[in-house]
């Protein structure tokens, strides 16, 4: 009975946050089209209100740990659900995301992603996509910001193993910025699929930066180790055993 009630709450919550996205997108559109600050303010407003609604409607609290970067950095983040995107974006001053190209054609999200300076990637073209991504990132970084990339390339369910791709290392080398690894347990409460949202504490942890100059293979190995180790610890902290999924 309790699960059925939580499912209904979750469904109402999902409807509310997507309707709210549409409303905010329309209200802020005149400002966002002519001023990037308007787009940033709209997205920040959406992130903060969604986190508040998650706590109030489905019992998901959120917490940010570690030192949040405010300078130009590459953020290599564990990606388990839409929730970790929201928490990270709310925490950093000016987030720009590496995102799949298809999202550019979605209502509201596409327009605001362009205005924020997000970088679309055609995941089907692999090597060519990485080369174009580097070129596009260099163009966008005429304005300061924190570039968020998901080293595994997609959302990965808690406890599931998926290899880390070379794109993060290429950006790290090409831009010459520190890379801040980010761990999370958000997928335990807000899964990548389905409607049910589970109450609990969703955590995003900004870890110690990897300074420029580390060789590519060493960098990728270090990035994967610190993100996966810390994410596993965060999941165990809230009672989820990632080892039981492997």
Secondary structure, DSSP 8 states (H G I E B T S, - for coil): -HHHHHHHHHHHHHHHHHHHHHHHHHHHHHHHHH-HHHHHHHHHHHHHHHHHHIIIII-EEEEEEE----SSEEEEE---SHHHHHHHHHHSSSEEEEEEGGGGGSTTHHHHHHHHT-EEE-GGGTHHHHHHHHHHHHHHTTS--EEEE-TTSS---TT------THHHHHHHHH---EEEEEE-GGGTB-SSSS-B--EEEEEEEEEEE-TT--HHHHHHHHHHHHHHHHHHHHHHTT--GGGT-
